[in-house]
């Protein structure tokens, strides 16, 4: 659907009952109906810290996510609210409110860790909400970040060269906002005013020393700095000084809110509306509502099976579903457009092949736009096969329509002739001349008729062949002609028939050539669009790799500035690995094009008919140029 359903109230997306996670099917159906890209904002934090209030602000509603006014955690599991994005047209804003972390009523603390991991995996912006100040205690309560290395995998198999899997997290983790509620301190450092962001970055500085306590504290700080390159901080005053009103903040009039709190809430919402990005996976794959639904199911199923949610596995699962849908969408577009544009029978074969080429090009563009991670060209091959079969069906329908039309017109034109033959009208002296005149008249009228199509010559050739024996019989009994004249007339008739047959055979040969050229154009179009797509993907990968390299170099600079030379030097190997990866990606004639063209060549050889398999061999040769 174009804009997706408008949810008037939030709904539980991931239920958490008896410490067992499950996906709410009703909420899932809502996501599956959203075809727009989504901006996903998730909020996490300790229970009873006012998370839901901020999410209601983002939904621009006073009520929605339950706030509660007791010491019990109100939100259980992960709740979802899908609303139109206020500043990104054709986007849906998905708000995820998570149950409070550290709820004393929970039995298994691991449950909190999975909720936190899901919030990280699903969101494009993660808001961590805490109270009072960012100090050692506040950081310790965010220990879930350090546990992410045990709860999330980027790749399904071990990373080569001993590189830790967690180094890949930065490529798909969300942006990070730390909101501090009921903040009463002055934003100053060493007597000088600082910004909220500087306040956060100062709190994340590593603690000097080699004692176990310092090392333990630094692990969390390093994880936050490494996993979340884009960080932001907002500090909020208390909403009101009146504690009785505070217990029912959803009922407070705007005039009763502290102006500073109200202004900061507006700034917070404005920042998210402006800066929260569309949810994307690696390689720049944009997440729509229906894709988000698939990710939720994949991650929750992995957790319930005792496995660790893996991004690569989730993307592979998503790609299988999305690529199948992309094939169907492209094939449907082809069928719809051909049905609208083609009027059978077409005057020439080339007219139909040109229409096919135009519709095939559009269908391929749709597939390329909606597919991803089709590394083996499996789905592109499926589409090529479907479109080839549909083209063959249209060619057959075109021939049948032409043959039917031509035969009907020819039967109508030859009705008098056939009646005269039956009545013996031509079985008289001079009858052969009259027969020839009648047949030539039929031929003139036949070729003057428009709209005969591709079978015109073949149908007329069959008519002529049906008249050969009849004409010989009329010729032999025509007493007005001498034997020599009869022989000459028969020779002339045979010569004319041979010439017409040669003309028909030339047409058949020309049509075979046109079909062959159409197949070559089809493979060429697939090749061109594939290379364009691969180049776009390469550019996306290059931008992402460059972003990660710049992030790691900033971390290295910070470590050096903070006096952690040993940690700084340990990062050098990872930085060099990224530099080499970028250099490989930047090569114009990289192996990625070669491999893709080889797969496409194999697909062409499998899908196309024997003569056109030469095209596949040509693609293999072209692919070798990129090696």
C-alpha positions in Angstrom: 0.0 0.0 0.0 1.1 3.6 -0.6 1.2 5.0 2.9 0.4 2.0 5.2 -2.2 1.9 7.8 -2.6 4.7 10.3 -2.5 3.3 13.8 -4.6 5.3 16.1 -3.1 3.6 19.2 0.1 1.6 19.7 0.1 -2.2 19.7 2.3 -4.9 21.2 4.8 -6.1 18.5 6.9 -8.5 20.6 5.1 -10.1 23.5 7.0 -11.1 26.6 5.1 -13.6 28.6 6.7 -15.9 31.1 10.0 -14.7 29.8 9.2 -16.1 26.4 9.2 -13.8 23.4 6.6 -14.1 20.6 5.6 -11.9 17.7 2.0 -10.5 17.8 0.5 -11.6 14.4 -1.9 -8.7 14.3 0.9 -6.2 14.6 2.9 -8.2 12.0 0.1 -7.9 9.5 0.2 -4.1 9.9 3.9 -4.1 9.1 3.4 -6.4 6.1 1.0 -3.9 4.6 3.5 -1.0 4.8 5.5 -0.8 1.5 7.1 2.5 2.4 10.6 2.8 3.8 10.5 3.1 7.6 12.4 5.3 10.1 12.5 3.2 13.3 13.0 4.9 16.6 13.4 2.6 19.7 13.7 3.7 23.3 15.2 1.6 26.1 16.0 2.3 29.7 15.2 1.4 33.3 11.6 1.0 34.1 9.6 4.0 35.5 11.9 6.6 33.9 9.4 8.2 31.5 10.4 6.4 28.2 6.8 6.2 27.1 6.2 9.9 27.5 8.9 10.7 25.1 7.5 8.3 22.5 4.1 9.8 22.8 5.7 13.2 22.1 7.2 11.7 18.9 3.8 10.4 17.9 2.5 14.0 18.7 -0.1 12.5 21.0 -0.5 13.0 24.7 -1.8 9.5 25.2 -0.8 6.3 23.5 2.0 4.3 25.0 0.9 3.6 28.6 2.6 5.8 31.1 1.5 4.4 34.5 2.0 6.1 37.8 3.2 3.3 40.1 6.5 1.6 40.7 5.5 -1.3 38.5 6.7 -1.5 34.9 3.8 -0.6 32.6 5.2 -1.7 29.2 5.8 -5.4 28.6 7.7 -6.6 25.6 8.1 -4.2 22.7 5.2 -2.0 21.7 4.9 -0.4 18.2 3.2 2.7 16.8 3.3 3.4 13.1 2.5 7.0 12.1 3.2 9.1 9.0 6.6 10.7 9.2 6.1 14.4 9.8 9.0 15.5 7.7 9.9 12.7 5.3 7.3 12.3 2.6 6.5 8.7 1.6 8.1 7.4 4.8 6.5 5.8 7.9 7.8 6.5 11.4 7.8 3.4 13.5 8.1 4.0 17.2 9.2 1.1 19.4 8.7 1.4 23.2 10.4 -1.3 25.1 9.6 -2.7 28.6 11.7 -1.2 31.4 15.1 -2.8 32.0 15.9 -4.0 35.5 12.4 -4.8 36.6 12.6 -6.5 39.9 9.6 -8.7 39.1 11.5 -10.4 36.3 13.2 -13.7 37.1 15.8 -14.0 34.3 17.9 -10.9 33.7 18.8 -12.4 30.3 15.3 -11.4 29.2 16.3 -7.7 29.5 19.4 -8.3 27.3 17.3 -9.8 24.5 14.9 -6.9 24.6 17.8 -4.5 24.4 19.4 -6.5 21.5 16.1 -6.5 19.6 15.8 -2.7 20.0 19.3 -2.3 18.6 18.7 -4.6 15.7 15.4 -3.2 14.6 16.0 0.6 15.0 17.7 3.2 13.0 17.9 5.5 16.0 18.2 4.2 19.6 17.2 6.3 22.5 18.6 5.4 26.0 16.6 7.0 28.8 18.1 7.5 32.3 17.6 9.6 35.3 19.5 12.5 37.0 23.0 12.3 35.6 25.5 10.3 33.5 27.9 8.9 36.1 29.6 5.6 36.9 26.3 4.1 38.2 24.4 5.2 35.1 27.0 3.7 32.8 26.9 0.4 34.8 23.2 0.2 34.2 23.9 0.3 30.5 25.9 -2.9 30.7 23.7 -4.4 28.0 25.9 -2.7 25.4 28.9 -4.7 26.4 26.8 -7.9 26.2 25.9 -7.2 22.6 29.0 -9.1 21.4 27.5 -12.2 22.9 23.9 -11.5 21.7 24.4 -10.4 18.1 26.3 -11.8 15.2 27.1 -9.8 12.0 28.2 -12.8 10.0 27.1 -16.5 10.1 30.6 -17.9 9.8 33.8 -16.8 11.6 35.5 -13.7 10.2 38.8 -14.5 8.4 42.2 -13.2 9.7 41.0 -13.3 13.3 39.0 -10.1 13.0 36.3 -10.0 15.7 32.7 -10.1 14.4 31.8 -7.1 16.6 34.0 -4.8 14.4 31.2 -5.1 11.8 28.5 -3.8 14.2 29.2 -0.1 13.3 28.0 -0.9 9.8 24.4 -1.6 10.8 23.9 -0.3 14.3 21.6 2.7 14.9 22.5 6.2 15.9 22.5 6.7 19.6 20.8 9.3 21.8 21.2 9.4 25.6 18.3 11.3 27.3 18.8 12.3 30.9 15.6 13.0 32.8 15.2 15.3 35.9 18.7 16.7 35.3 19.5 19.3 38.0 23.3 19.8 37.5 25.0 22.7 35.7 26.5 21.9 32.3 30.0 22.9 33.3 33.4 21.2 33.1 36.4 22.7 34.9 34.3 25.8 35.5 33.6 26.3 31.8 30.1 25.8 30.2 29.8 22.7 28.0 27.1 21.4 25.6 25.0 18.4 26.3 27.0 16.4 23.7 30.3 17.4 25.3 28.8 16.3 28.7 28.1 12.8 27.2 31.5 12.5 25.5 33.3 13.5 28.7 31.4 10.8 30.5 32.6 8.3 27.9 36.3 9.1 28.3 38.3 6.1 29.3 39.5 6.0 32.9 43.3 5.9 33.3 44.8 3.0 35.2 45.3 -0.8 34.9 43.4 -1.9 38.0 40.5 -4.3 37.3 37.8 -1.7 38.2 39.1 0.8 35.6 39.4 -2.0 33.0 35.8 -3.1 33.7 34.5 0.5 33.5 36.4 1.1 30.3 34.9 -1.9 28.5 31.5 -0.4 28.4 32.8 3.0 27.4 34.8 1.5 24.5 31.8 -0.5 23.3 29.6 2.6 23.2 32.2 4.6 21.4 33.0 1.8 18.9 29.4 0.5 18.2 27.7 3.9 18.0 29.7 6.4 16.0 26.9 9.0 15.9 25.9 10.0 19.4 23.7 12.8 20.8 22.7 13.8 24.3 19.6 15.7 25.7 19.2 16.7 29.3 15.7 17.4 30.6 14.4 19.4 33.6 11.6 17.9 35.6 8.3 18.3 33.7 6.8 20.1 36.7 7.7 20.8 40.3 4.3 19.5 41.4 4.7 15.9 42.4 1.0 15.2 42.3 0.8 16.4 38.7 3.9 14.5 37.9 2.2 11.2 38.8 -0.3 11.8 35.9 1.9 13.7 33.4 -0.3 12.6 30.5 -3.2 14.7 31.9 -1.1 17.9 32.5 -2.0 20.8 30.3 0.8 22.3 28.3 0.5 25.5 30.3 1.3 23.4 33.5 4.5 22.0 32.1 7.8 23.6 32.9 8.7 25.8 29.9 12.3 24.5 29.9 11.1 20.9 29.8 8.6 21.7 27.1 11.2 23.4 25.0 13.6 20.5 25.4 10.9 18.0 24.4 10.2 20.0 21.3 14.0 20.1 20.5 14.2 16.4 21.1 11.4 15.6 18.7 12.6 18.1 16.1 16.1 16.5 16.1 14.7 13.0 15.6 12.3 14.1 12.9 15.2 15.7 11.1 18.1 13.4 11.7 16.7 9.9 12.3 17.6 8.0 9.1 15.7 5.5 7.1 16.4 2.0 8.5 18.9 0.3 6.2 20.8 -3.0 6.2 24.3 -3.5 5.0 25.0 -2.6 1.4 22.4 0.2 1.5 19.3 -2.0 1.5 16.4 0.1 2.6 14.0 -1.5 5.1 10.3 -1.1 4.4 7.5 -2.0 6.8 7.1 -5.5 5.3 10.8 -6.1 5.5 10.9 -4.9 9.1 8.2 -7.5 9.8 10.4 -10.3 8.4 13.3 -9.1 10.4 11.3 -9.2 13.6 10.2 -12.7 13.0 13.6 -13.9 12.0 15.3 -12.4 15.1 12.7 -13.6 17.6 12.7 -17.1 16.1 16.5 -17.2 16.4 16.3 -16.1 20.1 13.6 -18.7 20.9 15.6 -21.5 19.2 18.6 -20.7 21.5 20.7 -19.2 18.7 22.1 -15.7 18.5 20.4 -13.3 16.0 22.6 -13.0 13.0 22.3 -10.1 10.6 23.7 -12.0 7.6 21.2 -14.8 8.1 18.4 -12.3 8.5 19.4 -10.5 5.3 19.6 -13.8 3.5 16.1 -14.8 4.6 14.8 -11.4 3.7 16.5 -11.5 0.3 14.9 -14.8 -0.6 11.5 -13.5 0.2 12.0 -10.0 -1.4 13.7 -11.4 -4.5 10.9 -13.8 -5.1 8.4 -10.9 -4.7 10.6 -8.8 -7.0 10.5 -11.4 -9.7 6.7 -11.6 -9.4 6.3 -7.8 -9.4 8.5 -7.5 -12.5 6.7 -10.4 -14.3 3.3 -8.9 -13.5 4.3 -5.5 -14.8 5.5 -7.1 -18.1 2.2 -8.9 -18.5 0.1 -5.9 -17.7 2.1 -3.6 -20.1 2.1 -6.1 -22.9 -1.6 -6.6 -22.5 -2.1 -2.8 -22.7 0.3 -2.0 -25.6 0.0 -5.0 -27.9 -2.9 -5.3 -30.4 -2.8 -8.7 -32.0 -2.0 -9.5 -34.7 0.8 -7.1 -35.2 1.7 -6.1 -38.7 5.3 -7.4 -38.3 7.2 -9.6 -36.0 9.6 -6.7 -35.3 6.8 -4.6 -34.0 6.0 -7.2 -31.4 9.6 -7.8 -30.5 10.1 -4.0 -30.0 7.1 -3.9 -27.6 8.5 -6.9 -25.8 11.9 -5.3 -25.5 10.4 -2.1 -24.0 8.3 -4.0 -21.5 11.2 -6.3 -20.6 13.5 -3.4 -20.0 10.9 -1.9 -17.6 10.4 -5.2 -15.9 14.1 -5.7 -15.4 14.4 -2.2 -13.9 11.7 -3.1 -11.4 13.5 -6.3 -10.5 16.8 -4.5 -10.1 15.2 -1.8 -7.9 13.5 -4.3 -5.6 16.0 -7.1 -5.4 19.2 -7.5 -3.5 21.9 -10.0 -2.5 21.1 -12.1 -5.6 24.8 -13.1 -5.7 24.3 -16.2 -7.9 21.8 -14.4 -10.2 19.3 -17.1 -9.3 16.4 -14.8 -9.3 17.5 -12.8 -12.3 17.7 -16.1 -14.1 14.1 -16.9 -13.0 12.9 -13.6 -14.3 14.7 -14.1 -17.6 13.1 -17.5 -18.0 9.6 -16.2 -17.1 9.9 -13.3 -19.6 11.2 -15.5 -22.3 8.3 -17.9 -21.8 5.8 -15.0 -21.8 7.4 -13.6 -25.0 7.1 -17.0 -26.7 3.5 -17.1 -25.6 2.8 -13.7 -27.1 4.6 -14.7 -30.3 2.4 -17.8 -30.6 -0.8 -15.8 -29.8 0.3 -13.3 -32.5 0.8 -16.1 -35.1 -2.5 -17.7 -34.2 -4.4 -14.4 -34.4 -2.8 -13.6 -37.7 -3.4 -17.1 -39.2 -7.1 -17.1 -38.0 -7.7 -13.6 -39.4 -6.0 -14.3 -42.8 -7.7 -17.7 -43.2 -11.1 -16.1 -42.5 -10.5 -13.3 -45.0 -9.1 -15.7 -47.6 -12.1 -18.1 -47.2 -14.4 -15.1 -47.7 -12.5 -13.9 -50.8 -12.2 -17.3 -52.4 -15.9 -18.3 -51.8 -16.9 -17.4 -55.3 -13.9 -19.1 -56.8 -14.4 -22.4 -54.9 -18.1 -22.3 -55.9 -17.3 -21.9 -59.5 -14.8 -24.8 -59.3 -17.4 -27.0 -57.7 -20.0 -26.0 -60.4 -17.5 -26.8 -63.2 -17.5 -23.2 -64.4 -13.9 -23.4 -65.5 -14.2 -26.9 -67.1 -14.8 -25.3 -70.5 -12.7 -24.0 -73.4 -10.9 -20.9 -72.1 -11.7 -21.9 -68.5 -8.0 -21.8 -67.4 -7.8 -18.1 -68.4 -10.9 -17.3 -66.4 -9.6 -19.3 -63.4 -6.3 -17.4 -63.5 -8.1 -14.1 -63.6 -10.3 -15.1 -60.6 -7.3 -16.3 -58.6 -5.3 -13.1 -59.4 -8.3 -11.0 -58.3 -8.3 -12.8 -55.0 -4.6 -12.2 -54.6 -4.9 -8.5 -55.3 -7.7 -8.0 -52.8 -6.0 -10.2 -50.2 -2.8 -8.2 -50.2 -4.7 -4.9 -50.1 -6.4 -5.8 -46.8 -4.7 -4.3 -43.7 -4.0 -6.0 -40.4 -3.1 -9.5 -41.8 -0.1 -9.9 -39.5 2.9 -12.2 -39.6 1.2 -15.2 -41.1 -0.1 -13.5 -44.2 2.4 -15.0 -46.6 2.3 -18.5 -45.0 -1.5 -18.6 -45.1 -1.6 -17.4 -48.7 1.1 -19.9 -49.6 -1.0 -22.7 -48.2 -3.9 -21.4 -50.3 -1.8 -21.5 -53.4 -0.6 -25.0 -52.7 -4.2 -26.1 -52.3 -4.9 -24.8 -55.8 -2.0 -26.5 -57.6 -3.8 -29.8 -58.4 -7.1 -27.9 -59.2 -5.3 -25.6 -61.6 -3.5 -28.6 -63.3 -6.9 -30.3 -63.8 -8.5 -27.2 -65.3 -5.5 -26.7 -67.5 -5.5 -30.2 -68.9 -9.2 -30.1 -69.9 -9.1 -26.6 -71.4 -9.5 -27.5 -75.2 -8.9 -23.9 -76.2 -5.2 -24.3 -75.5 -2.6 -26.3 -77.5 -0.3 -28.7 -75.7 2.5 -26.3 -75.9 0.4 -23.5 -74.4 -0.6 -25.9 -71.6 3.0 -26.8 -70.9 4.0 -23.1 -70.8 1.1 -22.2 -68.5 2.0 -25.0 -66.2 5.6 -24.0 -66.2 4.6 -20.3 -65.5 2.4 -21.5 -62.6 5.2 -23.6 -61.1 7.7 -20.7 -61.4 5.3 -18.2 -59.7 4.6 -20.8 -56.9 8.3 -21.3 -56.4 8.9 -17.5 -56.3 6.2 -17.1 -53.7 7.6 -20.0 -51.7 11.0 -18.4 -51.8 9.6 -15.1 -50.6 7.9 -16.9 -47.7 11.1 -18.8 -46.8 13.0 -15.5 -46.8 10.5 -14.1 -44.4 10.9 -17.1 -42.1 14.7 -16.7 -42.2 14.3 -13.0 -41.5 12.0 -13.7 -38.5 14.5 -16.2 -37.1 17.2 -13.5 -37.4 14.9 -11.0 -35.6 14.2 -13.5 -32.8 18.0 -14.1 -32.4 18.7 -10.4 -32.3 15.9 -9.9 -29.8 17.5 -12.6 -27.5 20.9 -10.8 -27.8 19.3 -7.5 -26.9 17.6 -9.2 -23.9 20.9 -10.5 -22.5 22.6 -7.1 -23.3 19.8 -5.2 -21.4 20.2 -7.6 -18.4 24.0 -7.1 -18.5 23.8 -3.3 -18.7 21.3 -3.1 -15.9 23.2 -5.6 -13.8 26.5 -3.7 -14.1 24.8 -0.4 -13.2 23.3 -2.0 -10.2 26.6 -3.5 -9.2 28.3 -0.1 -9.5 25.7 1.5 -7.3 26.2 -1.3 -4.7 29.9 -0.8 -5.0 29.5 3.0 -4.4 27.3 2.3 -1.4 29.8 -0.2 0.0 32.6 2.3 -0.6 30.8 5.0 1.3 30.0 2.7 4.2 33.6 1.4 4.3 34.9 5.0 4.3 32.5 6.0 7.0 33.7 3.1 9.2 37.3 3.9 8.5 36.8 7.5 9.5 35.0 6.4 12.6 37.8 4.1 13.7 40.5 6.7 12.9 38.6 9.1 15.2 38.5 6.5 18.0 42.3 6.0 17.5 42.9 9.7 17.7 40.8 9.9 20.9 42.7 7.0 22.5 46.0 8.7 21.6 44.8 12.0 23.0 43.6 10.3 26.2 47.0 8.5 26.7 46.0 5.0 25.7 48.8 4.4 23.2 48.7 0.6 23.5 45.0 0.5 22.6 45.7 3.0 19.8 48.4 0.7 18.3 46.1 -2.3 18.5 43.6 -0.6 16.2 46.2 -0.2 13.5 45.8 -3.7 12.0 42.0 -3.2 11.8 42.4 0.2 10.2 44.9 -1.2 7.6 42.5 -4.0 6.8 39.8 -1.4 6.1 42.2 0.6 3.9 43.0 -2.5 1.9 39.3 -3.3 1.6 38.5 0.2 0.3 41.4 0.0 -2.2 39.9 -3.3 -3.5 36.4 -1.8 -3.7 37.7 1.2 -5.6 39.1 -0.8 -8.5 36.9 -0.3 -11.5 37.4 -3.8 -12.9 36.9 -5.8 -9.7 36.1 -9.5 -9.4 32.6 -8.6 -8.2 31.6 -7.6 -11.8 33.4 -10.6 -13.3 31.7 -13.1 -11.0 28.3 -11.5 -11.6 28.7 -11.6 -15.4 29.8 -15.2 -15.2 26.6 -16.1 -13.3 24.5 -14.1 -15.8 26.3 -15.9 -18.7 25.4 -19.3 -17.1 21.8 -18.1 -16.7 21.7 -17.0 -20.4 23.0 -20.4 -21.6 20.4 -22.2 -19.5 17.4 -20.0 -20.4 18.0 -19.2 -24.0 17.7 -21.4 -27.0 20.7 -23.1 -28.6 21.6 -20.4 -31.1 21.4 -17.7 -28.5 23.7 -19.5 -26.1 26.5 -17.9 -28.2 25.5 -14.8 -26.3 26.2 -16.5 -23.0 29.7 -17.4 -24.3 30.2 -13.8 -25.2 29.3 -12.7 -21.6 31.8 -15.2 -20.2 34.4 -13.5 -22.5 33.3 -10.1 -21.3 33.5 -11.2 -17.7 37.1 -12.3 -18.1 38.0 -8.6 -19.0 37.1 -7.7 -15.4 39.3 -10.3 -13.8 
